[in-house]
Structures are given as structure tokens and as C-alpha cells.
Amino acid sequence: MRVPYERDSFLFYLTLLYMPDIHYVTAEGLEKLKAELAKLESQRPVISKQIEEARAQGDISENAEYDAAKEAQGLLELKITKLETTIANARIIDESKITTDQVQMLTKVKIRNLANKAVMEYTIVGESEANLREGKMAVSTPIAKSLLGHRVGDVVEVSVPSGVMKFEVLSISL
């Protein structure tokens, strides 16, 4: 990431602090994010109605329903804001340019844990599309970060909280 300020300047650090994170997604992943945003936005009137009904019960200073509805509204708005930011900073990956000569985003990689000989297969995806039950691993995980750029036959050392693990890359596919 290129920042247009001197490394030791205040603006340099301020820019790094407030620079949005780029989220890499597939076109399908972006559509899922937009659908989830629409679903959350459709819940706004429901929560507003709950707040109105609780307010109509009288004194709101000791009204648990009112407090719960306001808290739900705050959480909903937080989720909506986070999703809007993710969508605004999303970059769609051109799947036609993905190759299988090395591990990269959107490739399916089969690896063997050299300690216990377990074989696993994961597709490397962006954070918003990760789902280990479906075999989709976020690119930000220690294993995925270590695998990026490696080729079939490479042995990769991964630093994880429990120590160092070694994996052999068995195959790379789309």
C-alpha cells in the first residue's frame, strides 16, 4: 500500500489508521453481501415499531422493552455500517486470471499435515466468504498466508498459536 506522505510524518500514521481495508471477493460473494445488507435494512422498520410500542407504554426511564429495542437498533445499525463499508471497499477478483501453478486466492489446495498425515483440501477465499464447513479458508488465516505463492511438492512451515506446523502441498486446482 503506497501512502503519499513521509514515513515519520503525522499524516502518514493518520492515513494508515483511517485507510479502509480492501476486501477481495468473488462476484458471487459480493452479491451475497449485498443480499445480506438488504435483509438487514429491511429490519429497520420492525425495530422502529418495537421502539414506538415500548415508548407508548409510558415512562421510558425504567422500561426494559424500550432499552432492549434501542440496543437491538444499535446492533443492527452497527452491522449495517460494517457491511456497507465492506461492500464499498470490495474488490472483485477476476477468476479468469487465476492459474494453478501456485497457491493464490480462489485456488483449491490439497495439503498434508506432516505430523499426523491428515489430508485436507481448502479453497483460499476472502474473509467475508470464509466457511470451513464448506472448505473455504480465509486468506488472512496463518495457514492460508503461509501457503500463498507455494507450488505442488513444497513443504510449508506455518506458525500457529500452538507452535509450528508443517504441510506439504499435494495439489492445486480451480
C-alpha positions as CSV (number, residue, x, y, z in Angstrom):
1,M,0.0,0.0,0.0
2,R,1.5,3.3,-1.0
3,V,1.0,6.3,1.2
4,P,1.8,9.8,-0.2
5,Y,3.5,11.1,3.0
6,E,6.9,10.9,4.6
7,R,7.2,7.8,6.8
8,D,7.8,9.8,10.0
9,S,5.0,12.4,9.5
10,F,1.8,12.6,11.5
11,L,-0.3,12.4,8.3
12,F,1.5,9.1,7.3
13,Y,0.3,7.4,10.5
14,L,-3.1,9.1,10.4
15,T,-3.6,7.8,6.8
16,L,-2.6,4.3,7.8
17,L,-5.0,4.4,10.7
18,Y,-8.0,5.5,8.7
19,M,-7.2,3.9,5.4
20,P,-10.0,1.4,4.6
21,D,-9.2,-2.3,4.4
22,I,-9.7,-3.7,0.9
23,H,-11.8,-6.9,0.8
24,Y,-11.2,-9.3,-2.0
25,V,-14.4,-11.1,-3.1
26,T,-15.8,-13.1,-6.0
27,A,-18.7,-11.7,-7.9
28,E,-20.9,-14.3,-6.1
29,G,-19.5,-13.3,-2.7
30,L,-20.3,-9.6,-3.4
31,E,-23.9,-10.5,-4.3
32,K,-24.3,-12.4,-1.1
33,L,-23.0,-9.4,0.9
34,K,-25.5,-7.1,-0.9
35,A,-28.4,-9.5,-0.2
36,E,-27.4,-9.7,3.5
37,L,-27.3,-5.9,3.6
38,A,-30.8,-5.6,2.0
39,K,-32.1,-8.1,4.6
40,L,-30.7,-6.1,7.5
41,E,-32.0,-2.9,6.1
42,S,-35.5,-4.4,5.9
43,Q,-35.4,-5.0,9.6
44,R,-35.1,-1.3,10.4
45,P,-38.9,-0.6,10.3
46,V,-39.5,-3.6,12.6
47,I,-37.2,-2.4,15.3
48,S,-38.5,1.2,14.9
49,K,-42.0,-0.2,15.5
50,Q,-40.8,-2.0,18.6
51,I,-39.3,1.2,20.0
52,E,-42.6,3.0,19.3
53,E,-44.6,0.4,21.1
54,A,-42.3,0.4,24.1
55,R,-42.3,4.2,24.2
56,A,-46.1,4.1,24.2
57,Q,-46.1,2.1,27.4
58,G,-45.2,5.2,29.4
59,D,-42.1,6.1,31.4
60,I,-39.1,5.0,29.3
61,S,-36.6,5.5,32.2
62,E,-37.4,2.1,33.6
63,N,-38.8,0.4,30.5
64,A,-36.8,-2.8,29.8
65,E,-38.6,-3.4,26.5
66,Y,-37.5,0.1,25.3
67,D,-33.9,-0.4,26.4
68,A,-33.8,-3.8,24.6
69,A,-35.3,-2.3,21.4
70,K,-32.8,0.6,21.5
71,E,-29.9,-1.9,22.0
72,A,-31.2,-4.1,19.1
73,Q,-31.4,-0.9,16.9
74,G,-27.8,0.0,17.8
75,L,-26.5,-3.5,17.0
76,L,-28.5,-3.6,13.7
77,E,-27.0,-0.2,12.7
78,L,-23.5,-1.4,13.5
79,K,-23.9,-4.5,11.3
80,I,-25.3,-2.4,8.5
81,T,-22.5,0.1,8.7
82,K,-19.9,-2.7,8.8
83,L,-21.5,-4.4,5.7
84,E,-21.7,-1.1,3.8
85,T,-18.0,-0.4,4.5
86,T,-17.1,-4.0,3.4
87,I,-19.1,-3.6,0.2
88,A,-17.6,-0.1,-0.5
89,N,-14.1,-1.5,-0.1
90,A,-14.7,-4.7,-2.0
91,R,-12.6,-5.6,-5.0
92,I,-13.8,-8.3,-7.3
93,I,-11.3,-10.9,-8.2
94,D,-11.1,-11.8,-11.9
95,E,-11.4,-15.5,-11.8
96,S,-10.3,-15.9,-15.4
97,K,-6.8,-14.8,-14.4
98,I,-6.3,-17.4,-11.7
99,T,-3.8,-20.1,-12.5
100,T,-2.9,-23.4,-10.8
101,D,0.9,-23.1,-10.9
102,Q,1.0,-21.7,-7.3
103,V,-1.4,-21.2,-4.4
104,Q,-3.3,-18.0,-4.7
105,M,-6.8,-16.6,-3.9
106,L,-9.6,-18.8,-5.3
107,T,-7.4,-21.8,-5.8
108,K,-8.3,-25.1,-4.2
109,V,-5.3,-26.6,-2.4
110,K,-4.9,-30.1,-1.1
111,I,-2.3,-30.3,1.8
112,R,-1.0,-33.0,4.1
113,N,-0.1,-32.3,7.7
114,L,3.3,-33.9,8.0
115,A,2.9,-34.5,11.8
116,N,-0.3,-36.6,11.6
117,K,-0.5,-37.4,7.9
118,A,-4.0,-35.9,7.7
119,V,-5.0,-34.6,4.2
120,M,-7.2,-31.5,3.9
121,E,-8.5,-29.5,1.0
122,Y,-9.4,-25.8,1.1
123,T,-10.3,-23.1,-1.3
124,I,-8.5,-19.8,-0.4
125,V,-11.1,-17.0,-0.3
126,G,-11.6,-13.5,1.1
127,E,-12.6,-13.0,4.8
128,S,-16.3,-12.4,4.0
129,E,-16.6,-15.7,2.1
130,A,-14.8,-18.0,4.5
131,N,-16.6,-21.1,5.8
132,L,-14.6,-24.1,7.0
133,R,-17.6,-26.4,6.8
134,E,-17.7,-25.7,3.0
135,G,-13.9,-26.0,2.8
136,K,-13.4,-22.2,2.3
137,M,-10.4,-20.8,4.2
138,A,-9.9,-17.0,4.7
139,V,-6.7,-15.7,3.1
140,S,-6.0,-13.9,6.4
141,T,-5.5,-17.1,8.4
142,P,-2.0,-18.2,9.3
143,I,-2.2,-21.4,7.2
144,A,-3.5,-19.6,4.1
145,K,-1.0,-16.8,4.4
146,S,1.8,-19.3,4.6
147,L,0.5,-21.3,1.6
148,L,0.3,-18.3,-0.8
149,G,2.9,-18.5,-3.5
150,H,3.9,-22.1,-2.9
151,R,3.8,-24.8,-5.5
152,V,2.9,-28.5,-5.6
153,G,5.5,-30.5,-3.6
154,D,6.6,-27.6,-1.4
155,V,6.8,-28.1,2.3
156,V,5.4,-25.1,4.1
157,E,6.0,-24.2,7.7
158,V,3.1,-22.4,9.4
159,S,3.4,-20.5,12.7
160,V,0.2,-21.0,14.7
161,P,-0.5,-20.2,18.3
162,S,0.3,-23.8,19.3
163,G,3.7,-23.8,17.6
164,V,5.0,-24.6,14.1
165,M,3.1,-27.0,11.8
166,K,4.5,-28.4,8.5
167,F,2.3,-29.0,5.5
168,E,3.1,-30.5,2.1
169,V,1.2,-29.0,-0.9
170,L,-0.2,-32.1,-2.7
171,S,-2.2,-30.4,-5.5
172,I,-3.6,-27.1,-6.7
173,S,-6.8,-26.8,-8.7
174,L,-9.6,-24.4,-9.5
